[in-house]
Amino acid sequence: MALGSVVEFFRNLPPKQCSCCGQEVKEMHDCYTHQCEKCDTEDLK
Ligand SMILES: [Zn+2]
């Protein structure tokens, strides 16, 4: 597979969504959680 195709594949991936509220989770967020910062914080309470 050409390198360009791999780049296109990742570029076309849908944004990661919070498993709790469905809000888009920024890629900057910790990769081991599937929740947005808001829901993740509420879980810790
Ligand atoms: Zn959420």
mmCIF file of the protein (N, C-alpha, C, O) and its ligand, coordinates in Angstrom:
data_MODEL
# 
_entry.id   MODEL 
# 
loop_
_entity.id 
_entity.type 
_entity.pdbx_number_of_molecules 
1 polymer     1 
2 non-polymer 1 
# 
_entity_poly.entity_id                      1 
_entity_poly.type                           'polypeptide(L)' 
_entity_poly.nstd_linkage                   no 
_entity_poly.nstd_monomer                   no 
_entity_poly.pdbx_seq_one_letter_code       MALGSVVEFFRNLPPKQCSCCGQEVKEMHDCYTHQCEKCDTEDLK 
_entity_poly.pdbx_seq_one_letter_code_can   MALGSVVEFFRNLPPKQCSCCGQEVKEMHDCYTHQCEKCDTEDLK 
_entity_poly.pdbx_strand_id                 A 
# 
loop_
_entity_poly_seq.entity_id 
_entity_poly_seq.num 
_entity_poly_seq.mon_id 
_entity_poly_seq.hetero 
1 1  MET n 
1 2  ALA n 
1 3  LEU n 
1 4  GLY n 
1 5  SER n 
1 6  VAL n 
1 7  VAL n 
1 8  GLU n 
1 9  PHE n 
1 10 PHE n 
1 11 ARG n 
1 12 ASN n 
1 13 LEU n 
1 14 PRO n 
1 15 PRO n 
1 16 LYS n 
1 17 GLN n 
1 18 CYS n 
1 19 SER n 
1 20 CYS n 
1 21 CYS n 
1 22 GLY n 
1 23 GLN n 
1 24 GLU n 
1 25 VAL n 
1 26 LYS n 
1 27 GLU n 
1 28 MET n 
1 29 HIS n 
1 30 ASP n 
1 31 CYS n 
1 32 TYR n 
1 33 THR n 
1 34 HIS n 
1 35 GLN n 
1 36 CYS n 
1 37 GLU n 
1 38 LYS n 
1 39 CYS n 
1 40 ASP n 
1 41 THR n 
1 42 GLU n 
1 43 ASP n 
1 44 LEU n 
1 45 LYS n 
# 
loop_
_struct_asym.id 
_struct_asym.entity_id 
A 1 
B 2 
# 
loop_
_chem_comp.id 
_chem_comp.type 
_chem_comp.mon_nstd_flag 
ALA 'L-peptide linking' y 
ARG 'L-peptide linking' y 
ASN 'L-peptide linking' y 
ASP 'L-peptide linking' y 
CYS 'L-peptide linking' y 
GLN 'L-peptide linking' y 
GLU 'L-peptide linking' y 
GLY 'peptide linking'   y 
HIS 'L-peptide linking' y 
LEU 'L-peptide linking' y 
LYS 'L-peptide linking' y 
MET 'L-peptide linking' y 
PHE 'L-peptide linking' y 
PRO 'L-peptide linking' y 
SER 'L-peptide linking' y 
THR 'L-peptide linking' y 
TYR 'L-peptide linking' y 
VAL 'L-peptide linking' y 
ZN  non-polymer         . 
# 
_pdbx_entity_nonpoly.entity_id   2 
_pdbx_entity_nonpoly.name        ? 
_pdbx_entity_nonpoly.comp_id     ZN 
# 
_pdbx_nonpoly_scheme.asym_id         B 
_pdbx_nonpoly_scheme.entity_id       2 
_pdbx_nonpoly_scheme.mon_id          ZN 
_pdbx_nonpoly_scheme.ndb_seq_num     1 
_pdbx_nonpoly_scheme.pdb_seq_num     101 
_pdbx_nonpoly_scheme.auth_seq_num    101 
_pdbx_nonpoly_scheme.pdb_mon_id      ZN 
_pdbx_nonpoly_scheme.auth_mon_id     ZN 
_pdbx_nonpoly_scheme.pdb_strand_id   A 
_pdbx_nonpoly_scheme.pdb_ins_code    . 
# 
loop_
_atom_site.group_PDB 
_atom_site.id 
_atom_site.type_symbol 
_atom_site.label_atom_id 
_atom_site.label_alt_id 
_atom_site.label_comp_id 
_atom_site.label_asym_id 
_atom_site.label_entity_id 
_atom_site.label_seq_id 
_atom_site.pdbx_PDB_ins_code 
_atom_site.Cartn_x 
_atom_site.Cartn_y 
_atom_site.Cartn_z 
_atom_site.occupancy 
_atom_site.B_iso_or_equiv 
_atom_site.pdbx_formal_charge 
_atom_site.auth_seq_id 
_atom_site.auth_comp_id 
_atom_site.auth_asym_id 
_atom_site.auth_atom_id 
_atom_site.pdbx_PDB_model_num 
ATOM   1   N  N  . MET A 1 1  ? 0.857   -1.200 0.000  1.00 0.00 ? 1   MET A N  1 
ATOM   2   C  CA . MET A 1 1  ? 0.000   0.000  0.000  1.00 0.00 ? 1   MET A CA 1 
ATOM   3   C  C  . MET A 1 1  ? 0.888   1.243  0.000  1.00 0.00 ? 1   MET A C  1 
ATOM   4   O  O  . MET A 1 1  ? 1.891   1.295  0.711  1.00 0.00 ? 1   MET A O  1 
ATOM   5   N  N  . ALA A 1 2  ? 0.531   2.197  -0.762 1.00 0.00 ? 2   ALA A N  1 
ATOM   6   C  CA . ALA A 1 2  ? 1.313   3.439  -0.808 1.00 0.00 ? 2   ALA A CA 1 
ATOM   7   C  C  . ALA A 1 2  ? 1.168   4.200  0.502  1.00 0.00 ? 2   ALA A C  1 
ATOM   8   O  O  . ALA A 1 2  ? 0.126   4.164  1.157  1.00 0.00 ? 2   ALA A O  1 
ATOM   9   N  N  . LEU A 1 3  ? 2.246   4.888  0.861  1.00 0.00 ? 3   LEU A N  1 
ATOM   10  C  CA . LEU A 1 3  ? 2.230   5.629  2.125  1.00 0.00 ? 3   LEU A CA 1 
ATOM   11  C  C  . LEU A 1 3  ? 1.101   6.648  2.141  1.00 0.00 ? 3   LEU A C  1 
ATOM   12  O  O  . LEU A 1 3  ? 0.480   6.866  3.181  1.00 0.00 ? 3   LEU A O  1 
ATOM   13  N  N  . GLY A 1 4  ? 0.831   7.266  1.018  1.00 0.00 ? 4   GLY A N  1 
ATOM   14  C  CA . GLY A 1 4  ? -0.227  8.269  0.942  1.00 0.00 ? 4   GLY A CA 1 
ATOM   15  C  C  . GLY A 1 4  ? -1.581  7.689  1.304  1.00 0.00 ? 4   GLY A C  1 
ATOM   16  O  O  . GLY A 1 4  ? -2.411  8.377  1.897  1.00 0.00 ? 4   GLY A O  1 
ATOM   17  N  N  . SER A 1 5  ? -1.816  6.420  0.953  1.00 0.00 ? 5   SER A N  1 
ATOM   18  C  CA . SER A 1 5  ? -3.101  5.803  1.267  1.00 0.00 ? 5   SER A CA 1 
ATOM   19  C  C  . SER A 1 5  ? -3.274  5.632  2.761  1.00 0.00 ? 5   SER A C  1 
ATOM   20  O  O  . SER A 1 5  ? -4.383  5.766  3.278  1.00 0.00 ? 5   SER A O  1 
ATOM   21  N  N  . VAL A 1 6  ? -2.186  5.335  3.464  1.00 0.00 ? 6   VAL A N  1 
ATOM   22  C  CA . VAL A 1 6  ? -2.258  5.177  4.919  1.00 0.00 ? 6   VAL A CA 1 
ATOM   23  C  C  . VAL A 1 6  ? -2.621  6.504  5.570  1.00 0.00 ? 6   VAL A C  1 
ATOM   24  O  O  . VAL A 1 6  ? -3.434  6.553  6.494  1.00 0.00 ? 6   VAL A O  1 
ATOM   25  N  N  . VAL A 1 7  ? -2.019  7.566  5.086  1.00 0.00 ? 7   VAL A N  1 
ATOM   26  C  CA . VAL A 1 7  ? -2.314  8.890  5.628  1.00 0.00 ? 7   VAL A CA 1 
ATOM   27  C  C  . VAL A 1 7  ? -3.777  9.232  5.408  1.00 0.00 ? 7   VAL A C  1 
ATOM   28  O  O  . VAL A 1 7  ? -4.447  9.758  6.295  1.00 0.00 ? 7   VAL A O  1 
ATOM   29  N  N  . GLU A 1 8  ? -4.258  8.926  4.218  1.00 0.00 ? 8   GLU A N  1 
ATOM   30  C  CA . GLU A 1 8  ? -5.656  9.208  3.911  1.00 0.00 ? 8   GLU A CA 1 
ATOM   31  C  C  . GLU A 1 8  ? -6.576  8.387  4.810  1.00 0.00 ? 8   GLU A C  1 
ATOM   32  O  O  . GLU A 1 8  ? -7.625  8.873  5.232  1.00 0.00 ? 8   GLU A O  1 
ATOM   33  N  N  . PHE A 1 9  ? -6.189  7.150  5.104  1.00 0.00 ? 9   PHE A N  1 
ATOM   34  C  CA . PHE A 1 9  ? -7.013  6.284  5.929  1.00 0.00 ? 9   PHE A CA 1 
ATOM   35  C  C  . PHE A 1 9  ? -7.219  6.898  7.314  1.00 0.00 ? 9   PHE A C  1 
ATOM   36  O  O  . PHE A 1 9  ? -8.343  6.958  7.811  1.00 0.00 ? 9   PHE A O  1 
ATOM   37  N  N  . PHE A 1 10 ? -6.135  7.350  7.928  1.00 0.00 ? 10  PHE A N  1 
ATOM   38  C  CA . PHE A 1 10 ? -6.253  7.913  9.273  1.00 0.00 ? 10  PHE A CA 1 
ATOM   39  C  C  . PHE A 1 10 ? -6.958  9.264  9.248  1.00 0.00 ? 10  PHE A C  1 
ATOM   40  O  O  . PHE A 1 10 ? -7.650  9.640  10.194 1.00 0.00 ? 10  PHE A O  1 
ATOM   41  N  N  . ARG A 1 11 ? -6.768  9.984  8.147  1.00 0.00 ? 11  ARG A N  1 
ATOM   42  C  CA . ARG A 1 11 ? -7.400  11.290 8.037  1.00 0.00 ? 11  ARG A CA 1 
ATOM   43  C  C  . ARG A 1 11 ? -8.910  11.146 7.940  1.00 0.00 ? 11  ARG A C  1 
ATOM   44  O  O  . ARG A 1 11 ? -9.659  12.022 8.373  1.00 0.00 ? 11  ARG A O  1 
ATOM   45  N  N  . ASN A 1 12 ? -9.349  10.025 7.364  1.00 0.00 ? 12  ASN A N  1 
ATOM   46  C  CA . ASN A 1 12 ? -10.781 9.830  7.162  1.00 0.00 ? 12  ASN A CA 1 
ATOM   47  C  C  . ASN A 1 12 ? -11.462 9.157  8.353  1.00 0.00 ? 12  ASN A C  1 
ATOM   48  O  O  . ASN A 1 12 ? -12.678 8.965  8.342  1.00 0.00 ? 12  ASN A O  1 
ATOM   49  N  N  . LEU A 1 13 ? -10.695 8.800  9.368  1.00 0.00 ? 13  LEU A N  1 
ATOM   50  C  CA . LEU A 1 13 ? -11.309 8.182  10.544 1.00 0.00 ? 13  LEU A CA 1 
ATOM   51  C  C  . LEU A 1 13 ? -12.241 9.186  11.230 1.00 0.00 ? 13  LEU A C  1 
ATOM   52  O  O  . LEU A 1 13 ? -11.911 10.368 11.328 1.00 0.00 ? 13  LEU A O  1 
ATOM   53  N  N  . PRO A 1 14 ? -13.375 8.733  11.693 1.00 0.00 ? 14  PRO A N  1 
ATOM   54  C  CA . PRO A 1 14 ? -14.293 9.630  12.393 1.00 0.00 ? 14  PRO A CA 1 
ATOM   55  C  C  . PRO A 1 14 ? -13.685 10.069 13.714 1.00 0.00 ? 14  PRO A C  1 
ATOM   56  O  O  . PRO A 1 14 ? -12.896 9.332  14.305 1.00 0.00 ? 14  PRO A O  1 
ATOM   57  N  N  . PRO A 1 15 ? -14.040 11.261 14.187 1.00 0.00 ? 15  PRO A N  1 
ATOM   58  C  CA . PRO A 1 15 ? -13.510 11.731 15.463 1.00 0.00 ? 15  PRO A CA 1 
ATOM   59  C  C  . PRO A 1 15 ? -13.966 10.840 16.596 1.00 0.00 ? 15  PRO A C  1 
ATOM   60  O  O  . PRO A 1 15 ? -15.075 10.305 16.572 1.00 0.00 ? 15  PRO A O  1 
ATOM   61  N  N  . LYS A 1 16 ? -13.108 10.682 17.587 1.00 0.00 ? 16  LYS A N  1 
ATOM   62  C  CA . LYS A 1 16 ? -13.459 9.854  18.744 1.00 0.00 ? 16  LYS A CA 1 
ATOM   63  C  C  . LYS A 1 16 ? -14.576 10.525 19.528 1.00 0.00 ? 16  LYS A C  1 
ATOM   64  O  O  . LYS A 1 16 ? -14.534 11.728 19.788 1.00 0.00 ? 16  LYS A O  1 
ATOM   65  N  N  . GLN A 1 17 ? -15.567 9.739  19.896 1.00 0.00 ? 17  GLN A N  1 
ATOM   66  C  CA . GLN A 1 17 ? -16.718 10.288 20.610 1.00 0.00 ? 17  GLN A CA 1 
ATOM   67  C  C  . GLN A 1 17 ? -16.775 9.760  22.025 1.00 0.00 ? 17  GLN A C  1 
ATOM   68  O  O  . GLN A 1 17 ? -16.364 8.633  22.304 1.00 0.00 ? 17  GLN A O  1 
ATOM   69  N  N  . CYS A 1 18 ? -17.292 10.592 22.915 1.00 0.00 ? 18  CYS A N  1 
ATOM   70  C  CA . CYS A 1 18 ? -17.486 10.194 24.301 1.00 0.00 ? 18  CYS A CA 1 
ATOM   71  C  C  . CYS A 1 18 ? -18.509 9.069  24.369 1.00 0.00 ? 18  CYS A C  1 
ATOM   72  O  O  . CYS A 1 18 ? -19.586 9.167  23.780 1.00 0.00 ? 18  CYS A O  1 
ATOM   73  N  N  . SER A 1 19 ? -18.177 8.008  25.081 1.00 0.00 ? 19  SER A N  1 
ATOM   74  C  CA . SER A 1 19 ? -19.084 6.863  25.181 1.00 0.00 ? 19  SER A CA 1 
ATOM   75  C  C  . SER A 1 19 ? -20.258 7.172  26.101 1.00 0.00 ? 19  SER A C  1 
ATOM   76  O  O  . SER A 1 19 ? -21.211 6.397  26.185 1.00 0.00 ? 19  SER A O  1 
ATOM   77  N  N  . CYS A 1 20 ? -20.182 8.306  26.789 1.00 0.00 ? 20  CYS A N  1 
ATOM   78  C  CA . CYS A 1 20 ? -21.223 8.669  27.754 1.00 0.00 ? 20  CYS A CA 1 
ATOM   79  C  C  . CYS A 1 20 ? -22.225 9.639  27.145 1.00 0.00 ? 20  CYS A C  1 
ATOM   80  O  O  . CYS A 1 20 ? -23.429 9.384  27.175 1.00 0.00 ? 20  CYS A O  1 
ATOM   81  N  N  . CYS A 1 21 ? -21.741 10.754 26.588 1.00 0.00 ? 21  CYS A N  1 
ATOM   82  C  CA . CYS A 1 21 ? -22.652 11.784 26.089 1.00 0.00 ? 21  CYS A CA 1 
ATOM   83  C  C  . CYS A 1 21 ? -22.568 11.939 24.577 1.00 0.00 ? 21  CYS A C  1 
ATOM   84  O  O  . CYS A 1 21 ? -23.375 12.662 23.992 1.00 0.00 ? 21  CYS A O  1 
ATOM   85  N  N  . GLY A 1 22 ? -21.601 11.270 23.923 1.00 0.00 ? 22  GLY A N  1 
ATOM   86  C  CA . GLY A 1 22 ? -21.509 11.331 22.480 1.00 0.00 ? 22  GLY A CA 1 
ATOM   87  C  C  . GLY A 1 22 ? -20.784 12.555 21.971 1.00 0.00 ? 22  GLY A C  1 
ATOM   88  O  O  . GLY A 1 22 ? -20.687 12.757 20.760 1.00 0.00 ? 22  GLY A O  1 
ATOM   89  N  N  . GLN A 1 23 ? -20.279 13.366 22.859 1.00 0.00 ? 23  GLN A N  1 
ATOM   90  C  CA . GLN A 1 23 ? -19.549 14.561 22.433 1.00 0.00 ? 23  GLN A CA 1 
ATOM   91  C  C  . GLN A 1 23 ? -18.193 14.171 21.863 1.00 0.00 ? 23  GLN A C  1 
ATOM   92  O  O  . GLN A 1 23 ? -17.578 13.197 22.299 1.00 0.00 ? 23  GLN A O  1 
ATOM   93  N  N  . GLU A 1 24 ? -17.740 14.936 20.895 1.00 0.00 ? 24  GLU A N  1 
ATOM   94  C  CA . GLU A 1 24 ? -16.445 14.641 20.287 1.00 0.00 ? 24  GLU A CA 1 
ATOM   95  C  C  . GLU A 1 24 ? -15.334 14.797 21.309 1.00 0.00 ? 24  GLU A C  1 
ATOM   96  O  O  . GLU A 1 24 ? -15.261 15.802 22.016 1.00 0.00 ? 24  GLU A O  1 
ATOM   97  N  N  . VAL A 1 25 ? -14.463 13.784 21.381 1.00 0.00 ? 25  VAL A N  1 
ATOM   98  C  CA . VAL A 1 25 ? -13.349 13.824 22.316 1.00 0.00 ? 25  VAL A CA 1 
ATOM   99  C  C  . VAL A 1 25 ? -12.096 14.250 21.565 1.00 0.00 ? 25  VAL A C  1 
ATOM   100 O  O  . VAL A 1 25 ? -11.749 13.659 20.542 1.00 0.00 ? 25  VAL A O  1 
ATOM   101 N  N  . LYS A 1 26 ? -11.434 15.251 22.059 1.00 0.00 ? 26  LYS A N  1 
ATOM   102 C  CA . LYS A 1 26 ? -10.223 15.747 21.395 1.00 0.00 ? 26  LYS A CA 1 
ATOM   103 C  C  . LYS A 1 26 ? -9.131  14.693 21.447 1.00 0.00 ? 26  LYS A C  1 
ATOM   104 O  O  . LYS A 1 26 ? -8.986  13.975 22.437 1.00 0.00 ? 26  LYS A O  1 
ATOM   105 N  N  . GLU A 1 27 ? -8.363  14.613 20.363 1.00 0.00 ? 27  GLU A N  1 
ATOM   106 C  CA . GLU A 1 27 ? -7.276  13.632 20.272 1.00 0.00 ? 27  GLU A CA 1 
ATOM   107 C  C  . GLU A 1 27 ? -6.222  13.876 21.345 1.00 0.00 ? 27  GLU A C  1 
ATOM   108 O  O  . GLU A 1 27 ? -5.466  12.973 21.703 1.00 0.00 ? 27  GLU A O  1 
ATOM   109 N  N  . MET A 1 28 ? -6.180  15.093 21.849 1.00 0.00 ? 28  MET A N  1 
ATOM   110 C  CA . MET A 1 28 ? -5.194  15.428 22.862 1.00 0.00 ? 28  MET A CA 1 
ATOM   111 C  C  . MET A 1 28 ? -5.484  14.709 24.173 1.00 0.00 ? 28  MET A C  1 
ATOM   112 O  O  . MET A 1 28 ? -4.607  14.552 25.022 1.00 0.00 ? 28  MET A O  1 
ATOM   113 N  N  . HIS A 1 29 ? -6.732  14.274 24.320 1.00 0.00 ? 29  HIS A N  1 
ATOM   114 C  CA . HIS A 1 29 ? -7.150  13.675 25.579 1.00 0.00 ? 29  HIS A CA 1 
ATOM   115 C  C  . HIS A 1 29 ? -6.469  12.326 25.787 1.00 0.00 ? 29  HIS A C  1 
ATOM   116 O  O  . HIS A 1 29 ? -6.044  11.693 24.820 1.00 0.00 ? 29  HIS A O  1 
ATOM   117 N  N  . ASP A 1 30 ? -6.364  11.890 27.007 1.00 0.00 ? 30  ASP A N  1 
ATOM   118 C  CA . ASP A 1 30 ? -5.752  10.606 27.321 1.00 0.00 ? 30  ASP A CA 1 
ATOM   119 C  C  . ASP A 1 30 ? -6.374  9.505  26.466 1.00 0.00 ? 30  ASP A C  1 
ATOM   120 O  O  . ASP A 1 30 ? -7.597  9.409  26.364 1.00 0.00 ? 30  ASP A O  1 
ATOM   121 N  N  . CYS A 1 31 ? -5.540  8.684  25.858 1.00 0.00 ? 31  CYS A N  1 
ATOM   122 C  CA . CYS A 1 31 ? -6.009  7.721  24.878 1.00 0.00 ? 31  CYS A CA 1 
ATOM   123 C  C  . CYS A 1 31 ? -6.665  6.517  25.549 1.00 0.00 ? 31  CYS A C  1 
ATOM   124 O  O  . CYS A 1 31 ? -7.316  5.722  24.871 1.00 0.00 ? 31  CYS A O  1 
ATOM   125 N  N  . TYR A 1 32 ? -6.510  6.366  26.855 1.00 0.00 ? 32  TYR A N  1 
ATOM   126 C  CA . TYR A 1 32 ? -7.066  5.178  27.506 1.00 0.00 ? 32  TYR A CA 1 
ATOM   127 C  C  . TYR A 1 32 ? -8.513  5.363  27.942 1.00 0.00 ? 32  TYR A C  1 
ATOM   128 O  O  . TYR A 1 32 ? -9.144  4.430  28.439 1.00 0.00 ? 32  TYR A O  1 
ATOM   129 N  N  . THR A 1 33 ? -9.030  6.565  27.754 1.00 0.00 ? 33  THR A N  1 
ATOM   130 C  CA . THR A 1 33 ? -10.431 6.798  28.101 1.00 0.00 ? 33  THR A CA 1 
ATOM   131 C  C  . THR A 1 33 ? -11.243 7.077  26.859 1.00 0.00 ? 33  THR A C  1 
ATOM   132 O  O  . THR A 1 33 ? -10.729 7.634  25.889 1.00 0.00 ? 33  THR A O  1 
ATOM   133 N  N  . HIS A 1 34 ? -12.505 6.697  26.879 1.00 0.00 ? 34  HIS A N  1 
ATOM   134 C  CA . HIS A 1 34 ? -13.379 6.958  25.743 1.00 0.00 ? 34  HIS A CA 1 
ATOM   135 C  C  . HIS A 1 34 ? -14.466 7.931  26.149 1.00 0.00 ? 34  HIS A C  1 
ATOM   136 O  O  . HIS A 1 34 ? -15.540 7.961  25.548 1.00 0.00 ? 34  HIS A O  1 
ATOM   137 N  N  . GLN A 1 35 ? -14.188 8.725  27.166 1.00 0.00 ? 35  GLN A N  1 
ATOM   138 C  CA . GLN A 1 35 ? -15.157 9.709  27.601 1.00 0.00 ? 35  GLN A CA 1 
ATOM   139 C  C  . GLN A 1 35 ? -14.562 11.099 27.480 1.00 0.00 ? 35  GLN A C  1 
ATOM   140 O  O  . GLN A 1 35 ? -13.346 11.275 27.551 1.00 0.00 ? 35  GLN A O  1 
ATOM   141 N  N  . CYS A 1 36 ? -15.435 12.089 27.296 1.00 0.00 ? 36  CYS A N  1 
ATOM   142 C  CA . CYS A 1 36 ? -14.950 13.456 27.216 1.00 0.00 ? 36  CYS A CA 1 
ATOM   143 C  C  . CYS A 1 36 ? -14.488 13.908 28.606 1.00 0.00 ? 36  CYS A C  1 
ATOM   144 O  O  . CYS A 1 36 ? -14.743 13.246 29.612 1.00 0.00 ? 36  CYS A O  1 
ATOM   145 N  N  . GLU A 1 37 ? -13.816 15.032 28.629 1.00 0.00 ? 37  GLU A N  1 
ATOM   146 C  CA . GLU A 1 37 ? -13.233 15.503 29.889 1.00 0.00 ? 37  GLU A CA 1 
ATOM   147 C  C  . GLU A 1 37 ? -14.310 15.699 30.953 1.00 0.00 ? 37  GLU A C  1 
ATOM   148 O  O  . GLU A 1 37 ? -14.083 15.435 32.134 1.00 0.00 ? 37  GLU A O  1 
ATOM   149 N  N  . LYS A 1 38 ? -15.478 16.163 30.527 1.00 0.00 ? 38  LYS A N  1 
ATOM   150 C  CA . LYS A 1 38 ? -16.562 16.438 31.470 1.00 0.00 ? 38  LYS A CA 1 
ATOM   151 C  C  . LYS A 1 38 ? -17.062 15.147 32.132 1.00 0.00 ? 38  LYS A C  1 
ATOM   152 O  O  . LYS A 1 38 ? -17.145 15.068 33.358 1.00 0.00 ? 38  LYS A O  1 
ATOM   153 N  N  . CYS A 1 39 ? -17.390 14.150 31.330 1.00 0.00 ? 39  CYS A N  1 
ATOM   154 C  CA . CYS A 1 39 ? -17.899 12.895 31.868 1.00 0.00 ? 39  CYS A CA 1 
ATOM   155 C  C  . CYS A 1 39 ? -16.806 12.166 32.645 1.00 0.00 ? 39  CYS A C  1 
ATOM   156 O  O  . CYS A 1 39 ? -17.079 11.537 33.668 1.00 0.00 ? 39  CYS A O  1 
ATOM   157 N  N  . ASP A 1 40 ? -15.571 12.251 32.156 1.00 0.00 ? 40  ASP A N  1 
ATOM   158 C  CA . ASP A 1 40 ? -14.467 11.589 32.827 1.00 0.00 ? 40  ASP A CA 1 
ATOM   159 C  C  . ASP A 1 40 ? -14.273 12.150 34.225 1.00 0.00 ? 40  ASP A C  1 
ATOM   160 O  O  . ASP A 1 40 ? -13.980 11.408 35.162 1.00 0.00 ? 40  ASP A O  1 
ATOM   161 N  N  . THR A 1 41 ? -14.436 13.460 34.367 1.00 0.00 ? 41  THR A N  1 
ATOM   162 C  CA . THR A 1 41 ? -14.288 14.104 35.670 1.00 0.00 ? 41  THR A CA 1 
ATOM   163 C  C  . THR A 1 41 ? -15.421 13.700 36.600 1.00 0.00 ? 41  THR A C  1 
ATOM   164 O  O  . THR A 1 41 ? -15.211 13.468 37.791 1.00 0.00 ? 41  THR A O  1 
ATOM   165 N  N  . GLU A 1 42 ? -16.630 13.619 36.039 1.00 0.00 ? 42  GLU A N  1 
ATOM   166 C  CA . GLU A 1 42 ? -17.779 13.252 36.866 1.00 0.00 ? 42  GLU A CA 1 
ATOM   167 C  C  . GLU A 1 42 ? -17.653 11.821 37.371 1.00 0.00 ? 42  GLU A C  1 
ATOM   168 O  O  . GLU A 1 42 ? -18.138 11.497 38.455 1.00 0.00 ? 42  GLU A O  1 
ATOM   169 N  N  . ASP A 1 43 ? -17.006 10.970 36.591 1.00 0.00 ? 43  ASP A N  1 
ATOM   170 C  CA . ASP A 1 43 ? -16.828 9.574  36.984 1.00 0.00 ? 43  ASP A CA 1 
ATOM   171 C  C  . ASP A 1 43 ? -15.955 9.451  38.229 1.00 0.00 ? 43  ASP A C  1 
ATOM   172 O  O  . ASP A 1 43 ? -16.099 8.509  39.008 1.00 0.00 ? 43  ASP A O  1 
ATOM   173 N  N  . LEU A 1 44 ? -15.064 10.397 38.407 1.00 0.00 ? 44  LEU A N  1 
ATOM   174 C  CA . LEU A 1 44 ? -14.112 10.313 39.516 1.00 0.00 ? 44  LEU A CA 1 
ATOM   175 C  C  . LEU A 1 44 ? -14.737 10.712 40.845 1.00 0.00 ? 44  LEU A C  1 
ATOM   176 O  O  . LEU A 1 44 ? -14.169 10.464 41.909 1.00 0.00 ? 44  LEU A O  1 
ATOM   177 N  N  . LYS A 1 45 ? -15.910 11.332 40.774 1.00 0.00 ? 45  LYS A N  1 
ATOM   178 C  CA . LYS A 1 45 ? -16.542 11.783 42.016 1.00 0.00 ? 45  LYS A CA 1 
ATOM   179 C  C  . LYS A 1 45 ? -17.074 10.597 42.830 1.00 0.00 ? 45  LYS A C  1 
ATOM   180 O  O  . LYS A 1 45 ? -17.638 10.791 43.907 1.00 0.00 ? 45  LYS A O  1 
HETATM 181 ZN ZN . ZN  B 2 .  ? -19.157 13.009 27.740 1.00 0.00 2 101 ZN  A ZN 1 
# 
